[in-house]
Amino acid sequence: MSDASNTAQTPQRSWFNGRVLGGALVGLLLLSFARNYIDLYLHLDLAFLNQLPFGLIIYVAAIASIWNPICTRLWKSACFNGSELLATLILCMVMVWGSSAFPGHWMVAPHQLKSGELLWQKYELVEQIPEHLYPLAGDNEHEDYEQVFDNYAQGMSQKDSIPWQHLIAPFIYWMPLFIIFGIIIISISWLVHRQWSQNEQLNYPLAQIAHGIFDKDDSRRFPNIFYSRMMWIAAAIVVSIHGYGLFLAWFPGALPPLQLHGRFNFLWSVFIILNRTGSWWLVDFHVMFSVIGVAYFLSKEVGLTLALSQVLLLVFSIQYYLNTGSVINGNDIEYTRKGAYIAYGMIILITGRHYYLGLLKKAFGKDPDVVKHESATIVRIFLAANVALLLYLILIFELDYFLAILLVASILLCALVFARLVCEVGGPYIQGQWGFTNMFLGVMGPTAIGPAGLMAIMYVSQTLSVNGNGALMPFVSNGLQIADKAGLNKKRLFGTMIIALIAVVVGAFIFKTMYFYEYGAQSKYAHANSFDGSVKGAIKPIQSSMEKMGEFGQIETSKETTGLAKLAHLAPDAEAGSWIVFGAIGVVVFFFLRIRFAWWPLHPILFLVWNTFPIMIFYWSFFFGWCLKSLVVKFGGGSVYQKAKPFFIGLIIGDIIAFALTGIIAILYAIITGDEPVVYRVYRFF
């Protein structure tokens, strides 16, 4: 296979055919229907909720290892070649985010919960959102209120039915939010891809791994990696370890325990400073083999930065405590990340300024050489979709136009930087954790925003979930890199991605609605905390802001102020601003050191990832991966590094096989006995 930079010199492979579309259709059903039971009923939620989705890899691997051998004998024309396997994976990756694009909780939970929240009632917080976005317009006196709201939360009885007649109308108002946002993200992914892939030559570790797993010569029945002895050795080791753990999960105490996760509590008493700085995460020890495997494909500086991120945060926290007597809390670090995102976003735009300006020129009829291969149509679609999103927020959410502009810009910045983070870093378990509500409150103050603006910003950012592991843009960006590396002809891919996204958004609404009305959003089969806990947590800072405005008599002023007049009421939080500036300066300084001194060992992503939950859990695994790669390169050189890749892909495949086994056993047990199965955690969080 040729690299992305050489694909223009080699014949491009066709992918658009019935086999790929059929595979994508089955993937659509998997993501919109089966995912509900995999995620919620079996509690295998990380099957799709990360940038290396085990569930999709298992699905495409099943096509390669089960479907293809059967069809080789019975229906040869139905076999998938290597290009078609990768194309199927790409389309399914695009649909992962869409399968989570479900507004059900936000259509129901606020009204369901507000009866127990006196401050919500006092300030009419739930009523700040237009009533057409709620079933029954949120009328708790309606005769069908129990059928719509209570049955969703608690599950319906056998005599009840799903009240589709009350749900379709609000969903029609919600659906354009997901579709327009999806079009924006797919468009911007295409527009920045050539700059990132060819001009800046990002690493795209996850695309390398996907290509390594599914690359297949036409002369072979299975993907090439299946013929690697090193891969199978590594996978067998990992599966054996997890198999032991799986046995203990079903038969506790039968054998001596084997722990891949632990907590060194003795460190609390040995190092008192850990208590005083709130550094609880340092005592957690986790090993995840797939993270070690991914770390092997990272650049040396990125791997080291991820490995030391939490230790460096500890050093900084201790120094801050010794010099100020204060403890850094979660909000301080969150504001630091906000500043880091802003600075990193500016660096991305400045670095590619000639290319991006060329795209804008091309959209208006000019054809600069720097973007001669890009489609002006995609540029125009991107611009038109942004205008459509602004109009949607203004007309449907009734958000002030000035706040709508700021919100769209913030969402684009977050999506762009997070995608760059995943494409450059490659970590499958990375989160942005970039809260928009707190960001707007810290920069503008509550009076300049107003209650309606705060609630709309919170609703939009929460439903789009642009910070989560399942964010859309990294999937699209890695998919485009996979297509380039495999030499796929990308004609029709843009339109097919959009159609697939729309289809899964609609499918997710239908099947998730059915699931929650069957089991109840507050039941143990539905991650009940995501129904009430996340909603209460998201509204809490708004509730606190309303109390502060009420004390100073500013609520009416905040409601009456619109547009640019809001600037007169700006009241930035000085402490929040200082942490934002610190994060921005940290990124700029580390970026300068990185490009100025070849020996500088750390990457500016440090300020984007530290204290995010996945890094707190897996920094030990990144450390092990970095150590192994460093040893291989130092003592074996580049040739040994390349030869060892199948072994580290085997570590990832071992985790995937173990995940598939525990899922299959759990499903069979549930079907045969009707009881809730024991689920072994291939990865476990404290």
N, C-alpha and C positions, 0 to 999 in steps of 0.2 A: 504494500500500500504506500502511496506517496503522501508526503506531508501536505498541509493545506497550501503552503506556498507554491507547490508544484502541480496542484490539481488542474491549473489552466493548461498545462502542457500534456496532460494525459486524457484519454477519452473518459467522459463522465458516464457513470452507470445509471441506467434507468431504474426507477423504483415504483413509479405510479402504475399500479395494476391491481387486479382483483384480489390477489393474495394479500398484499399489504393493506388494502382497504378492509378486507375481511378480518385480518388480524387486528386492525385498529378498532373495528366494530366490536369484536369480542373483548378487547381492552376497555372499550367504553362501558360494556355491561359489567366487567370486573370492577371498574372504578366507581360507577354510579350505583350499582346494586350490591355486589358482593363485598365491597369495601366496608359498608356499614356493619356487617356481621364480623368481618375480620378485625376492624378497628375497635368496635364497641362491645360486641358480644364476647369475642374471644380475647379482647384486650391485647391484641397484637397491633397496637396503633402505629408503631414505627415501621410497619410494612410499607407505608407510602409517605410518612411524614418526615422525610429527610431528602437530601439531594442525591442520595444513592439508594433509591427505593428498592428494597429487597423484593417486594411483591411483584414489581414489573420485571425485574431481572429473572425471577423464578418463572414468570409467565413466558417471557421470550425464550428462556432456556428450555422450557417444556416444548415449545414449538420446534426448537433445534434438536432436542434429544428424544422426543417422543413422537411428535407429529411427523417430522421429516422421515425418520426410519420407516414408519408405517406407510406413508405415502410413496416411499421409494419402491415398495412392492405392489401397492394397490392403485395408486393414482399419482404417477410421477410428476405430472404437470402442476400438482398442488404443493410441491415442495418449495420451501423458502430458500433462496440463496443468501449469501452473506449480506449483500446490499439490502435485501428485503427484510432480513432480521433487524438490521440497524434502523431502517426506515420505520418499521413497526414500533421499535423501541422509542424513536424520536417522537412519533405522534402520540404514543401513550404517555410519554413524559410531559408533553404539553397539556394533557388532560388531567394530570394529577392535581394541579391547583384548582381547576374547574370543578373537580369532584368535591372540593371543600367549600366552593362558592355557594353557600347556603345561608340565607338570612333568617331561617326559621326561628332560632333562639332570640334574635333581636326583634322579630315581629311579635313574639309572644312573651318572653321573659320579663321585660320591664313592666308591662301591665300586670303580669301574674304576680310580681314581687312587690309592687308599689304599695299594696295595702298594708304591708308590714314596715314600710319605710316612711316615717313621719316627715322627715326633711324633704324627701322626694315630693310628697304631697304639698308641703308648705310652699315650696318654690315651683311647683308644677313642672318638674324637670322632664318627666316622660311626655307631657303635653307639648313640650317645645318642638318635638318632631311632628311633622304634618300627619294628620290622622289617616290619610290615604295609604300610609306605609304600614298600618296595622290592620289585622283582620277585625271586622266589625267596627272599624274606626276606633278601636280600643274601648268601646262602650261596655263597661262592666255590668250594666243593667240589661243588656240585650238578652233575650230569651235563650239564645244559643251560646252564651258566654262560656258555660261549663263545657259544652261539647267542643268548642274551639280551643279554649285556653287550658282548662283543667285537664282535659284528656291528653293534650300535647305534653303537659308536664308529668302527669302521673300514669299515662297509658289508658286506653279506652277499654271498656268492657265488651264482651262479645255481642251485646245487643246494639252497641253504637257503631257508627260508621264514620269514616274520615270526612270532615266537612269541606270538601273541595270547593263548594260554591262560595265559601267565605275566604278561601286561601288564594285562589287564582288571581283575583283582582290585585291584592297587595303585591303578589309576586311579580305581576306584570310591571308594576312600578319599580320593583327592586332589580329586575333582570337587566335592564340597560346599564346599570352601574357596573355589573360584572363583565358584560360583553364589551362595553366601550373601554373599560380598563384593560381587558384582555387584548383588544386590538392595539391599544397604545403600547403595551408591553411587548407584544410580538413585533410591532413595527420598530420600536426603538432597539430591540435586540438585533434585528436585521441591519439597522443603520450603523450601529457601533461595531458590528462583528468584524468587518474587514480591518478597521483600525486596530482592534484588540488582537485579532488573530494574526494578521500579516504585518502591519506596521509596527505594533508593539510586541508581537510574538509572545503573548501570554502562554502560560504553561498548560492550562486546561487539564488538570490531573484527572478529574472525573471522566472527561471525554476520553482520555488515554485509557483509563481502566475499562470503560464500556467497550471501546474498540478492541482492547486486548481480550475481553471475554467473548465477544461475538464475531470477531473477524473470521471469515471462513473462505477458504479456497474452493472454487467450484468443483474441483476434483475430489473433495473430501465430503464425507457424509455429515460430520460434526464440525463445530467451530475448531479452529486450529489449537486453541488452548487445551482442548480435551485430549490432545495427543502429547501433552507435556508431562513427563514423569515428575518433575519438580512441583508442578501445580498440584498433582494428586497427592504427593507426599505431604505438602503443607495443609491441603484441605483435610486429609485423613487425620492429621494431628489435631487440628481444630475441632473436627467433628467428634473425635474420640473424647476430647476434654468436655465438650458440650454434652455428648451422650452420657457421660458420667453424671454431669449435673442434672440432665433430664431424668435419669433413673432416680436420683435422690429427690427430685421434686415430686415424683409419683410415689416413692417409697422412702420417706424421710427416716434417717437413722439406720438404714439397712447397711450402709457402708460409711467409712470415714468421710467427713465433709471435704469438699474441694472448693476453695473460695477464690473467685476472680475479682471479688469486690471486698473491700474492707475499710475499717475506720480505725485510725491510730489514735485512740482517745487519750493515750498516755501523754501525747504531746501537749494536751491542754494544761496538765499540771507541770510539765517540764518547762514549757515556754509560756509564762504567764501573759506575755505580750500578745499572744494569739487571742486570748479572751478580750483584752482591752482594745484590740484593733478590729474585732469582729471577723477575724479570718478563719471562720469555721471550715471553709472548703479545703484548706490545706491538709487537713487530716484524713481526707477521703482518698482511697486508693482504688482505682478501677483499671481493668485491662479489657480492651475490646480489640480483637484480632483484626477486624476490618479497618479500624482506625490506624493500627500499626501498618497494615498494608497500604492504605492511602498515603500515609506519611512518607513512604518510600518514594512516591512519585512527586513529592513536593520539592521545591528548590531548597537548598541548604539553609538559607536565611529565614525562609518562611517556616520550615520545620522547627528550627531553633526558637523562633519567636513564639510559636504556638506552645512549644514544650515549656518555655520559661515564663509564659505570660502571667500565670498566677503567682509565681515566685517573685517576679518583678513588681506585681501589684502589692504583694506582701511587704517588700522592701520599701516601696513608696508609702504604704499605709503606716508602717512603723515610723518612718522619718516624719511623716505628717503629724502623727500622734505625739512624738517626742518634742516637736517644735511648736505645736499649737495646743496640745492637750485635748484636742478634739478627735473624734473617730470619723473616718470616712464612711458614709452610709451608701445604701444602694442608689438613692436619688442623685448623689454627687457623681457617682460613676456613670449613671445614665446620662447626666448632662455632659460629662466628659466625652462619652460616645457621640452625643449629638454634635458637639464641636468637631470631633474627629470626622464624622460623616460629612459635615459641611466642607471642611478643608480638603478631604480626600476627593469629594465631588468636584471641587474647583480645580484640583490637580488633574483629574481625568479630563475635564473640559479644556483646560489650558494646554495639556500635552497634545490633545488631538484637535486643537482649535482650527488649524488649516483644513483639516478633513471635514469637520462638522460645519464650518462656514461654507465649505464647498457644497455640502448637502443642501443647505438652505438656498444657496444660489441656484442649484439645479432645480429645486422645487419651483422656482419662479422663472424658468426658461433658459438659464445659462447652463453651460456644460463644461465646468472646469476639469482639467486633466486629473486632478487629485481624486475625483470620484467618478471617473468615466465609466466604471463598471456597475455603478449602483443605479437602481431604478428610481426615477423621479416620482413614479406613482406611489411607491412606499413612503417617500418623504411627505407627499401630499396627504396620504391616508393618516400618517402620524399627526400632522398638524390639524387636520380636520377632526380627528378623534379627540384631540385635546380641547378643541373648541366645543365639541359635543359634550365632553365631560363637564366643562365649565357651565354650559347651559343646563345640563342635567342637575347639577348641584344647586344652581340658582333657582330653577323652576320646580323641581321635584322635592328637593330637601329645603328649599326656601332659604338657602344660605346666602349671606351677604356677598356681593360680587367680589369685594376686596379680599374677604376671607377665602372665597372659593379659589381665587388666583393663587393665594399663598398656600392653600392646602394642596392643590394640584402640583405646584412646584415642589413642595415638600415630599409628596408621594413619589414623584419622578426621581428626585434626588436620592431618596432612600432606596428605591428599586434599582437605580443605576449603580450605586455604590455597593449594595449587597450583592448584585450579580457579579460585579467586578471582583468582590471579595471571594466569592465561590469559584469563579473562573481562574483567579490567580492563586488562591490558597488551596482550593480543592476539598476542604473539609466537608464531609457530608452532614455533620451535625453542628452547624453554625447558625446562630440566630442574630438578628439585628437588634432586637429589643430596643427599638427607637420609638418611644411613646409620643404620639403626636399631641395628645391633650396636654401633657406636662410640658412639651416643647413650646406650644403656643402660650401656655400660662407663664412659663419662665421668661419668654422673650417679650410678650406683649402685655401681660397682666390681664386679669379677668374682666375689668371694666371695658377695655378696648375690644373685647371679643363678645361679651354678652352671653346670657344663658342659652339662647337658641343656637348661636354659633358654636359654643362649647359642646353642646349635645350633638350637633350635626357633625362636627369634626370627629368626635369620639365614635359615633355610629359608623361613619364612612371608613375610618381607619381600622376599626375593629372588624368590620365585615370583609374588607379587602384582605386583611391579615398580611400586609406586605412585608412584615418582619419575620414571619415564621420560617421554619425549615422547609415548608412546602411552597415557598415563594415562586412565582411563575417565571420571572426573567432568567434566573440561573438555569432552569430546565430548557428554555428556548435557546439560550446562548450555548449551553453544552451540546444541545441537539444540533445546532448549526455547525459546531466544530466537529462533531461526529460525522455529519454529512460531508464536510470538506475533506476530512481525513480519509474517509472511505471512498472519496471520489464520486459521490452521488450527484446526479443532476438535480438542482434545487428548483427547477421549473415546476410550478403548481404547488410547491411545498408551503409557500406563504398562505395561499388561499385555503389549502387543506388544513393547516394548523388552525386557522380561524373557524372553519366549519366544525372541526373536531371539538374546539373549545366551546362553541355555542351548544353543540349537541350534549356535551357532558354537563354543562350548567343546567340545562333543562332536565336531563336524566337525574342529576343529583337532587334537584328539587322534588321530583316525583318520588324517588325511592327513599330519600332521607325522610320526607314527610310521612311516608308509609311506615318507616321503621320507628320513628319517634312516637307516632300515635299507637303503634303496637306495644312498645316497651316502656314508653314514658321517658322524657328528657331528664327526669330527676331520679331515675332508677339506676341500679348498679350496672345495668347493661348499656348505659349511655353517658358515662363520665359525668355524673350529676353536677360536679363542681363547675363544669363548663357552662351549665345552664344558669345557676344562681351566683356562684362564686365569682366567675369572670365578669358578669354583668355588674354586680355590686362593686367589684374592685375597679372597674372602668369608670363607674359613675362617682366613686368616692372623691377624687380630686375636684370634680365639678361641684359636688355637694359642699366641700370645704370652702371653695371659692365663693359660692353663693352666700355662705355664712359670713365671710369677710366683707363682701359687698353689702350685705344687709346691715352689718354693724356701722358702716360708713354712709349708708343711705345712697348707694350707687347703683342699685338694681335698675331703677327706672331709667337712669341716664344711660346705662349700658344697653338697654333695650331700644332706646330712641336713636342712638348714634349709628350711622351707616356710612359705608364707603370710606373714602379717605379721611373723613372727619374722625374716624377711629384713632388716627395717629395722634390727635390731641389728648387722648386718654391713655396713651402708652404708659405703662408702669412696670418696666422690666424688673425682675428679681435680681438684685445685685449679686447674691451668692450664686444663683444659677448661672448668671452671665459669666462669672469668674471661672466656673468649671467648664463652661462651653469654650471660653477663650483658651483655657489650659489644654483641652483636648485638641483644639485646632492648632495651637502652637506646637504641641507634641508631634502631630502628624507632619507638619511642615519641617520641623527640625530633623526628624528621623528621615524624611524624604531627602532633604539636602545632604545629610551625612551618608545616606545610601548611595547617591549618585556622585558624591564628591570623593569618598574614600572607599576603595575596593575592599579594605579589611573590615569595614563596619558590619557587624554580624546580625543586626536586628532590622526587621521590616516595620514600616509605619502602621501596618495593620494591628500592631499591638494595642493601639488605643481604640480600635474598632471592635475587638473581640474580648478584651479582658473583662472578667466578671460576668460574662454571659454564661448561662447555665451549661450548655454543652461543653464549653472549654473548661469550666470548673470540674466537670465529671471526667473528661477524657484527656486532660493535659498530660497525665502519666503515659497514656498510650501514644500520644504524639511524641513524647520524649523517647520512648523505646524505639519507635519507628525512625526517628532522627538518628539515634545512636547506631542502629543497624545499618542504615544507609551510609553514614559516615565511615563506619568500619569497612563496608564493602568497597566504597570508592577509594579509601586510603590504601587498602592492602591489595585490592584487585584491579583498580582502574576502571575506565569506562567500559571495556569489553565485558568484564565480569558483572558490572552494574546492569548492563543490558541482559545478560544471560540469567541473572537472578530475578528479573521481573516476574516470570511465571510463578516463582515461589511466593512472592508477596501478593500476586493476584490470587493464588491459592488460599492465602489467609482470608481474603475477602470472600472467596467462594465457599470456604469452610463455614464461615458465619452464616452465609446465605443458605447452605444446605441444612445446617442445624436449625435455622429459623423455619425452613420449609418442613422439616421433620416434626418439630414441636407443634406447628400449625396443623399438619395432617393428623397427628395423633389426637390433638384436641378436637378436631372436627369429627373424626370417627367416633370418639368417645361420646361426644354430645349427641350424635345421630343414633348410636346404638342404645345408649342408656337414657338419654333425655336429660341428664344431669349436667351441671356446670363443670367443665373440665378443669384440670390443673394445667396451668400455662407456665412453662419454663421460660424464663427471661434470658434470651441470648445476650441482651444488654439490660442492665438493671440500674435504676437510679435510686439513691437514698432520698 
